[in-house]
Amino acid sequence: MTEPIQDLNKLEQERLRRLEEIKALGVDPYGSRFDGVQPIGQIRAGFKEDDQSQRARTAGRIVLLRDMGRLVFITLRDWTGSIQVGLSKGMLSSQWGQAKCLEIGDIIGVEGTLGRTKTGELTIWVEDGRLTFLSKCLAVPPEKFHGLVDVDQRYRLRYVDLWINPEVMERFKTRSRIISTIRAQLEAMGFLEVETPMMQSQAGGAAARPFVTHHNSLDIDLYLRISPELYLKRLLVGGMDKIFEINRCFRNEGLSTRHNPEFTMLELYQAYADYRVMMDLTEELITLCAQRHASWPTIRYGDQVLDLTRPWRRATYAELLEQYGCCNMFDIDSVRARASQLGIEHQGMDDQVVINEVFEATVEQHLVNPTFVLDYPAALCPLTKRKKDRPDLAERFELYMAGMELANAYTELNDPAVQEENFKIQLRGQAETMARMDRDFLTALRYGMPPAGGLGIGIDRLIMILTGVTSIRDVILFPHLRPKGQD
């Protein structure tokens, strides 16, 4: 018999004792192949009230157990739903000892007749020889089968959270369905899915702090990508006119309810298009996902109700700054005065950065319903074409919902000389400017990149909106967390 580990609590020791009892009965507590499993959701959907001969064979985890002496009722759960299982001493003469060893958390297979109890509960009545141990649970599950409620524990023990809380399982199934919808729709529109490097010799395509790693054989530092943009644009140069990638990006920055260091991005490019084409595509794509997977046209998000009825609002950056920020973006003195009122330390800060700081502080919170913010200050957009009639503005939009940036799109800059100058300005004051500039990307542009529109949509944030959860950790299976005990 396994010796109890001294620091185990009594409940864990009891589970180890049950494990030995199962072995003593000649039963493998960790099972083997179990064929013919019917999903529980399928069993429930296919039940016919007037058919007394129905049978069911399924497998799942015990999430509730009521021992009534000669009768044991179990709630068995798989990823499609839950069903009651009845174990009777009269029906399980040779397996009753096994039945009495069952505990919450165990994974079992069952087969038997299907019918309703006197209380109307759909139940599988297990026949003798049809109870199968598949995996013994040695850890003690949460006391209440219907609630692992401690938020930190839920994230750290996601493998428990998924089977304890059915709504969590459903949310992640919805996440997969949304991504499948996006992929299928883009392919139907003629886009080709591609893959670009996750380890890059230059960290480019966005302004963010990268994660750095080292390749021993080549003896060079590499960067986990902060964006796939520059590689996808190389493919435009190569003649791939409509491309997309659903990719993992990495940014070595802070944690919050809206930020995770590792996140999922949809990024796509279409030759011969511009940011207005991207705007229409964004609205169409997100609306389709909302119609299929959410309560379109209105979605409850925290204490807000979002109205996704089309067409969505389109307003310029300058208009919104004047409306909500009470300053004129083209009058930097008025912007700096507003920054002072807001307590933003702006001395020595670039004018365009001050403008954006005021925008973030005053405008974003008001953009609850879908809003396309158009025509950003050009200095903030080094990879974007400028407007022909206003070269101080870039042909860029960001989509906001619930005060949160959801998408970002450009009319892509394809002039190699302008792009090189923008890179120099962007890297001004940093050491080894030319060494850090992506020279290969500039070489690609010299071969000629067609005019194009580009779009990035934050998949995690989109899932947040469509499932109505306000923390990004609730839509990422294994979010990054601070080590236990750290403040």
C-alpha positions as CSV (number, residue, x, y, z in Angstrom):
1,M,0.0,0.0,0.0
2,T,1.2,3.5,-0.8
3,E,2.5,5.3,2.3
4,P,0.6,8.5,3.0
5,I,2.8,11.6,2.4
6,Q,2.9,13.4,5.7
7,D,2.1,16.9,4.4
8,L,-1.0,15.7,2.6
9,N,-4.3,16.6,4.2
10,K,-6.8,14.0,5.3
11,L,-8.9,14.4,2.2
12,E,-5.9,13.7,-0.1
13,Q,-4.9,10.7,2.1
14,E,-8.4,9.4,1.7
15,R,-8.1,9.6,-2.1
16,L,-4.8,7.6,-1.9
17,R,-6.6,5.0,0.2
18,R,-9.4,4.7,-2.4
19,L,-6.7,4.3,-5.1
20,E,-5.3,1.3,-3.3
21,E,-8.8,-0.2,-2.8
22,I,-9.4,0.1,-6.6
23,K,-6.1,-1.7,-7.3
24,A,-7.0,-4.4,-4.7
25,L,-10.2,-5.1,-6.7
26,G,-8.0,-5.9,-9.7
27,V,-9.0,-2.7,-11.5
28,D,-6.6,-0.4,-13.3
29,P,-7.4,3.0,-11.9
30,Y,-6.0,4.7,-15.0
31,G,-7.8,2.7,-17.6
32,S,-7.2,2.3,-21.3
33,R,-8.8,2.7,-24.6
34,F,-12.6,3.2,-24.4
35,D,-14.3,3.0,-27.8
36,G,-17.7,4.1,-28.9
37,V,-18.0,7.2,-26.7
38,Q,-21.1,9.3,-27.5
39,P,-20.8,13.0,-26.6
40,I,-23.2,13.8,-23.7
41,G,-24.7,16.7,-25.7
42,Q,-25.5,14.3,-28.5
43,I,-27.1,11.8,-26.1
44,R,-29.4,14.5,-24.7
45,A,-30.3,15.8,-28.1
46,G,-31.1,12.4,-29.5
47,F,-33.3,11.1,-26.6
48,K,-36.8,10.1,-27.7
49,E,-39.4,10.3,-24.9
50,D,-41.5,7.4,-26.3
51,D,-38.6,5.0,-26.8
52,Q,-37.9,2.6,-23.9
53,S,-35.1,0.7,-25.6
54,Q,-32.5,3.5,-25.9
55,R,-29.0,3.0,-24.7
56,A,-26.0,5.2,-24.1
57,R,-22.3,4.8,-23.9
58,T,-20.2,7.8,-22.8
59,A,-17.3,8.9,-20.7
60,G,-16.6,12.0,-18.6
61,R,-15.7,13.4,-15.3
62,I,-17.7,13.1,-12.1
63,V,-18.7,16.6,-10.9
64,L,-21.4,15.6,-8.4
65,L,-21.9,12.4,-6.4
66,R,-24.7,11.5,-4.1
67,D,-24.3,8.2,-2.2
68,M,-27.7,6.9,-0.9
69,G,-26.5,3.6,0.3
70,R,-27.8,1.0,-2.3
71,L,-28.0,3.7,-4.9
72,V,-25.4,6.2,-6.1
73,F,-26.3,9.1,-8.4
74,I,-23.5,10.8,-10.3
75,T,-23.5,13.9,-12.5
76,L,-21.1,13.1,-15.4
77,R,-19.7,15.9,-17.5
78,D,-17.8,16.1,-20.8
79,W,-17.1,19.1,-23.0
80,T,-20.5,19.0,-24.5
81,G,-22.7,18.9,-21.4
82,S,-23.7,17.0,-18.3
83,I,-25.9,14.0,-17.6
84,Q,-27.0,12.0,-14.6
85,V,-25.7,8.5,-14.1
86,G,-27.5,5.9,-11.9
87,L,-25.5,3.2,-10.1
88,S,-27.7,0.6,-8.4
89,K,-26.4,-2.2,-6.1
90,G,-29.0,-4.5,-7.7
91,M,-27.8,-3.9,-11.2
92,L,-24.0,-3.8,-10.4
93,S,-23.6,-7.0,-8.4
94,S,-20.0,-7.6,-9.5
95,Q,-19.0,-4.0,-9.7
96,W,-20.6,-2.5,-6.6
97,G,-17.3,-2.3,-4.8
98,Q,-15.9,-0.2,-7.6
99,A,-19.0,2.0,-7.6
100,K,-18.4,2.7,-3.9
101,C,-14.8,3.8,-4.6
102,L,-15.9,6.6,-6.9
103,E,-15.2,10.2,-6.0
104,I,-15.8,13.6,-7.4
105,G,-13.1,14.3,-10.1
106,D,-12.7,10.7,-11.3
107,I,-13.0,10.1,-15.0
108,I,-15.1,7.0,-15.9
109,G,-16.8,5.3,-18.8
110,V,-20.4,4.0,-18.5
111,E,-22.9,2.2,-20.6
112,G,-26.5,1.3,-20.0
113,T,-30.2,2.0,-20.6
114,L,-31.4,5.6,-21.0
115,G,-34.5,6.9,-19.4
116,R,-36.0,9.5,-17.0
117,T,-36.3,9.1,-13.3
118,K,-39.5,9.9,-11.4
119,T,-38.3,13.5,-11.1
120,G,-37.9,13.7,-14.8
121,E,-34.1,13.7,-14.8
122,L,-32.5,12.0,-17.9
123,T,-30.4,9.2,-16.6
124,I,-28.0,6.5,-17.8
125,W,-28.6,3.3,-15.7
126,V,-25.3,1.5,-15.7
127,E,-25.4,-2.2,-16.3
128,D,-23.1,-4.8,-14.6
129,G,-19.7,-4.9,-16.3
130,R,-20.3,-1.5,-17.9
131,L,-18.6,0.7,-15.4
132,T,-15.1,1.5,-16.4
133,F,-12.4,3.4,-14.5
134,L,-10.5,5.7,-16.8
135,S,-8.5,8.0,-14.5
136,K,-8.5,8.4,-10.7
137,C,-8.4,12.0,-9.4
138,L,-6.0,12.2,-6.5
139,A,-6.2,16.0,-6.1
140,V,-9.1,17.3,-4.0
141,P,-11.4,19.3,-6.3
142,P,-13.2,22.5,-5.1
143,E,-15.9,21.8,-2.5
144,K,-18.7,23.0,-4.7
145,F,-18.8,21.3,-8.1
146,H,-20.5,24.3,-9.7
147,G,-17.9,26.9,-8.7
148,L,-14.2,27.4,-8.7
149,V,-14.8,31.0,-7.9
150,D,-11.4,32.3,-6.8
151,V,-10.2,34.2,-9.8
152,D,-6.5,33.7,-9.4
153,Q,-7.0,30.0,-8.8
154,R,-9.2,29.8,-11.9
155,Y,-6.4,31.1,-14.1
156,R,-3.7,29.1,-12.4
157,L,-5.7,25.9,-12.5
158,R,-7.3,26.3,-15.9
159,Y,-7.4,22.5,-16.3
160,V,-9.8,22.5,-13.3
161,D,-11.7,25.6,-14.3
162,L,-12.7,24.1,-17.6
163,W,-14.5,21.2,-16.2
164,I,-15.8,22.8,-13.0
165,N,-17.3,25.8,-14.8
166,P,-19.2,24.9,-18.0
167,E,-19.5,28.5,-19.1
168,V,-15.7,28.7,-19.2
169,M,-15.5,25.6,-21.5
170,E,-18.2,27.2,-23.7
171,R,-16.4,30.5,-23.9
172,F,-13.2,28.8,-25.2
173,K,-15.3,26.7,-27.7
174,T,-16.8,30.0,-28.9
175,R,-13.3,31.4,-29.2
176,S,-12.4,28.6,-31.6
177,R,-15.6,29.0,-33.6
178,I,-15.0,32.7,-34.0
179,I,-11.5,32.2,-35.3
180,S,-12.8,29.5,-37.7
181,T,-15.4,31.9,-38.9
182,I,-12.8,34.6,-39.6
183,R,-10.6,32.1,-41.4
184,A,-13.4,30.7,-43.6
185,Q,-14.7,34.2,-44.5
186,L,-11.3,35.5,-45.5
187,E,-10.6,32.4,-47.6
188,A,-14.0,32.8,-49.2
189,M,-13.0,36.4,-50.1
190,G,-9.9,35.1,-51.8
191,F,-7.3,35.6,-49.1
192,L,-4.5,33.1,-48.6
193,E,-3.4,32.1,-45.1
194,V,0.4,32.3,-44.7
195,E,3.0,31.9,-41.9
196,T,5.8,34.3,-41.2
197,P,8.8,34.0,-38.7
198,M,8.1,34.2,-35.0
199,M,11.8,34.7,-34.3
200,Q,13.2,37.7,-36.2
201,S,16.5,39.3,-36.6
202,Q,14.9,42.8,-36.3
203,A,12.0,43.7,-34.0
204,G,9.8,45.8,-36.3
205,G,6.3,46.6,-37.4
206,A,5.2,48.2,-34.2
207,A,6.6,50.3,-31.4
208,A,7.0,47.9,-28.5
209,R,9.7,46.4,-26.3
210,P,10.6,42.9,-27.6
211,F,11.6,39.7,-25.9
212,V,15.2,38.8,-26.8
213,T,16.6,35.3,-27.2
214,H,19.8,33.9,-28.5
215,H,20.5,31.4,-31.3
216,N,23.5,29.4,-30.1
217,S,24.5,27.9,-33.5
218,L,24.4,31.2,-35.4
219,D,25.6,33.1,-32.3
220,I,23.1,35.9,-32.9
221,D,20.3,37.5,-30.8
222,L,16.8,37.1,-32.1
223,Y,13.6,38.7,-31.2
224,L,10.2,37.2,-30.6
225,R,8.0,39.1,-33.1
226,I,6.1,42.1,-31.9
227,S,4.3,42.1,-35.3
228,P,4.3,40.1,-38.5
229,E,3.8,43.3,-40.6
230,L,7.2,43.7,-42.4
231,Y,7.3,40.0,-43.4
232,L,3.7,40.1,-44.7
233,K,4.6,43.2,-46.8
234,R,7.5,41.3,-48.3
235,L,4.9,38.8,-49.5
236,L,3.0,41.6,-51.3
237,V,6.3,42.5,-53.0
238,G,6.5,38.8,-54.0
239,G,3.1,38.9,-55.7
240,M,0.8,37.5,-53.0
241,D,-2.0,40.0,-53.4
242,K,-4.4,39.0,-50.6
243,I,-2.8,37.4,-47.5
244,F,-3.6,36.9,-43.8
245,E,-2.0,35.4,-40.8
246,I,-3.6,34.6,-37.4
247,N,-0.5,34.8,-35.4
248,R,1.1,35.0,-32.0
249,C,2.8,38.2,-31.1
250,F,5.0,39.0,-28.0
251,R,5.5,42.3,-26.3
252,N,7.7,42.6,-23.2
253,E,5.4,45.0,-21.4
254,G,3.0,45.2,-18.5
255,L,0.1,43.0,-17.5
256,S,-3.5,44.3,-17.2
257,T,-7.1,43.3,-17.9
258,R,-6.4,44.3,-21.6
259,H,-2.8,43.3,-22.0
260,N,-1.0,39.9,-22.0
261,P,2.6,39.6,-23.1
262,E,1.7,36.9,-25.5
263,F,-1.4,37.6,-27.6
264,T,-3.2,36.6,-30.9
265,M,-3.5,39.0,-33.8
266,L,-5.2,38.7,-37.2
267,E,-3.2,40.7,-39.7
268,L,-4.1,40.9,-43.4
269,Y,-3.0,42.8,-46.5
270,Q,-4.8,43.4,-49.8
271,A,-3.0,44.8,-52.8
272,Y,-4.5,47.8,-54.7
273,A,-6.7,48.7,-51.6
274,D,-6.5,51.4,-49.0
275,Y,-7.6,52.0,-45.4
276,R,-11.2,52.7,-46.4
277,V,-11.4,49.2,-48.0
278,M,-10.0,47.9,-44.8
279,M,-12.7,49.8,-42.9
280,D,-15.5,48.1,-44.8
281,L,-13.8,44.7,-44.5
282,T,-13.4,45.1,-40.7
283,E,-17.0,46.1,-40.2
284,E,-18.2,43.1,-42.3
285,L,-15.9,40.6,-40.6
286,I,-16.7,41.6,-37.0
287,T,-20.4,41.9,-37.8
288,L,-20.4,38.3,-39.2
289,C,-18.7,37.0,-36.1
290,A,-21.2,38.8,-33.9
291,Q,-24.2,37.6,-35.8
292,R,-23.0,33.9,-35.6
293,H,-21.5,33.8,-32.1
294,A,-23.0,36.6,-30.0
295,S,-26.2,38.4,-29.2
296,W,-26.0,40.7,-32.2
297,P,-26.9,43.6,-32.7
298,T,-26.5,44.4,-29.0
299,I,-23.9,42.9,-26.7
300,R,-23.6,43.4,-22.9
301,Y,-20.0,44.1,-22.0
302,G,-19.6,44.6,-18.2
303,D,-22.0,47.4,-17.3
304,Q,-22.2,48.7,-20.9
305,V,-24.5,47.7,-23.7
306,L,-22.8,47.9,-27.2
307,D,-24.9,48.5,-30.3
308,L,-23.3,46.9,-33.3
309,T,-25.9,48.0,-35.8
310,R,-24.4,49.0,-39.1
311,P,-23.2,51.4,-40.4
312,W,-20.6,52.1,-37.6
313,R,-19.6,55.6,-36.6
314,R,-16.7,57.2,-38.5
315,A,-15.0,60.3,-37.1
316,T,-11.6,61.9,-37.5
317,Y,-9.0,62.0,-34.8
318,A,-9.2,65.8,-34.8
319,E,-13.0,65.9,-34.5
320,L,-13.0,63.6,-31.5
321,L,-10.2,65.4,-29.8
322,E,-12.1,68.6,-30.1
323,Q,-15.4,67.1,-29.0
324,Y,-14.1,65.2,-26.0
325,G,-10.6,66.6,-25.3
326,C,-11.8,70.3,-25.7
327,C,-8.6,71.2,-27.7
328,N,-7.5,71.7,-31.2
329,M,-5.0,69.1,-32.5
330,F,-3.6,71.7,-35.0
331,D,-3.0,74.2,-32.2
332,I,-0.3,72.6,-30.1
333,D,-0.5,75.3,-27.4
334,S,-4.1,74.4,-26.7
335,V,-3.2,70.7,-26.6
336,R,-0.3,71.4,-24.1
337,A,-2.6,73.6,-22.0
338,R,-5.1,70.7,-21.9
339,A,-2.3,68.3,-21.0
340,S,-1.4,70.5,-18.0
341,Q,-5.0,70.5,-16.9
342,L,-5.0,66.7,-17.0
343,G,-1.8,66.4,-15.0
344,I,0.1,65.0,-17.9
345,E,3.8,65.7,-17.6
346,H,4.6,66.9,-21.1
347,Q,7.7,69.1,-20.8
348,G,10.3,67.8,-23.3
349,M,7.7,65.5,-24.9
350,D,7.3,65.5,-28.7
351,D,4.2,67.5,-29.8
352,Q,2.6,64.5,-31.5
353,V,3.1,62.3,-28.4
354,V,1.5,65.0,-26.3
355,I,-1.5,65.1,-28.7
356,N,-1.9,61.3,-28.4
357,E,-1.5,61.4,-24.6
358,V,-4.4,63.9,-24.4
359,F,-6.4,61.8,-26.9
360,E,-6.0,58.6,-24.8
361,A,-6.9,60.5,-21.6
362,T,-10.0,62.2,-22.9
363,V,-11.4,60.5,-25.9
364,E,-11.1,56.7,-25.7
365,Q,-13.4,56.2,-22.8
366,H,-16.3,57.8,-24.7
367,L,-16.0,55.4,-27.7
368,V,-18.4,52.8,-26.5
369,N,-20.3,51.8,-29.6
370,P,-18.1,50.8,-32.6
371,T,-16.2,53.9,-33.8
372,F,-13.6,54.2,-36.6
373,V,-11.1,56.9,-35.6
374,L,-9.6,58.2,-38.9
375,D,-6.6,60.2,-40.0
376,Y,-4.0,60.1,-37.2
377,P,-1.1,62.6,-36.8
378,A,1.3,61.4,-39.5
379,A,4.3,61.5,-37.1
380,L,2.7,58.7,-35.1
381,C,2.5,56.4,-38.2
382,P,5.9,55.7,-39.8
383,L,4.6,52.8,-41.9
384,T,1.5,54.7,-43.3
385,K,0.9,56.8,-46.4
386,R,0.0,60.4,-45.8
387,K,-3.1,62.1,-47.1
388,K,-2.4,63.9,-50.3
389,D,-4.3,67.0,-49.3
390,R,-3.0,67.0,-45.7
391,P,0.5,65.5,-45.5
392,D,0.5,66.1,-41.7
393,L,-2.2,63.4,-41.4
394,A,-1.8,59.6,-42.1
395,E,-4.4,57.4,-43.8
396,R,-4.9,55.3,-40.7
397,F,-7.8,54.2,-38.6
398,E,-8.3,52.5,-35.3
399,L,-11.5,50.8,-34.3
400,Y,-12.7,51.3,-30.8
401,M,-15.4,49.5,-28.8
402,A,-16.1,49.8,-25.1
403,G,-13.3,52.4,-24.9
404,M,-10.8,49.8,-26.1
405,E,-8.8,49.7,-29.3
406,L,-9.8,46.6,-31.3
407,A,-8.3,47.1,-34.7
408,N,-5.7,49.2,-36.5
409,A,-5.4,49.7,-40.3
410,Y,-3.3,51.7,-42.8
411,T,-3.0,52.7,-46.4
412,E,0.4,51.1,-46.5
413,L,3.5,53.2,-47.3
414,N,5.3,51.8,-50.4
415,D,7.8,54.5,-51.2
416,P,11.2,53.2,-50.1
417,A,12.8,56.6,-49.8
418,V,10.0,58.0,-47.5
419,Q,10.0,54.7,-45.6
420,E,13.8,54.9,-44.9
421,E,13.5,58.6,-43.8
422,N,10.6,57.6,-41.4
423,F,12.7,54.8,-40.0
424,K,15.6,57.3,-39.3
425,I,13.2,59.7,-37.6
426,Q,11.7,56.9,-35.5
427,L,15.1,55.7,-34.4
428,R,16.6,59.1,-33.9
429,G,18.6,59.4,-30.7
430,Q,19.0,55.7,-30.3
431,A,22.4,54.0,-30.6
432,E,23.4,52.2,-33.7
433,T,20.5,53.5,-35.7
434,M,21.5,52.1,-39.1
435,A,22.3,48.7,-37.6
436,R,18.8,48.4,-36.1
437,M,17.0,49.5,-39.2
438,D,15.4,46.7,-41.3
439,R,17.6,47.1,-44.4
440,D,16.2,44.0,-46.0
441,F,12.6,45.4,-45.8
442,L,13.8,48.6,-47.5
443,T,15.4,46.5,-50.2
444,A,12.1,44.7,-50.7
445,L,10.4,48.0,-51.1
446,R,12.9,49.0,-53.8
447,Y,11.7,46.0,-55.9
448,G,8.2,47.6,-55.8
449,M,5.3,46.9,-53.4
450,P,1.9,47.5,-54.8
451,P,-0.4,50.1,-53.2
452,A,-2.2,48.2,-50.4
453,G,-4.4,48.3,-47.4
454,G,-3.3,46.5,-44.2
455,L,-5.4,45.6,-41.1
456,G,-4.7,44.2,-37.7
457,I,-7.4,42.9,-35.3
458,G,-6.7,41.9,-31.8
459,I,-8.3,38.5,-31.6
460,D,-8.2,38.3,-27.7
461,R,-10.0,41.6,-27.4
462,L,-12.5,40.7,-30.1
463,I,-13.3,37.5,-28.1
464,M,-13.7,39.7,-25.0
465,I,-16.3,41.9,-26.7
466,L,-18.2,39.0,-28.3
467,T,-18.3,36.9,-25.1
468,G,-18.9,39.9,-22.8
469,V,-15.9,39.4,-20.4
470,T,-13.9,42.4,-19.3
471,S,-10.5,40.7,-18.6
472,I,-8.2,39.3,-21.3
473,R,-7.3,36.5,-18.9
474,D,-10.8,35.1,-19.3
475,V,-10.3,34.5,-23.1
476,I,-6.7,33.1,-23.0
477,L,-6.4,29.5,-21.8
478,F,-3.2,30.0,-20.0
479,P,-2.6,33.7,-19.3
480,H,0.7,35.0,-17.9
481,L,0.5,35.6,-14.1
482,R,2.8,36.9,-11.5
483,P,4.5,34.2,-9.5
484,K,2.5,33.2,-6.4
485,G,3.3,35.4,-3.5
486,Q,4.4,38.4,-5.5
487,D,2.5,41.6,-5.2
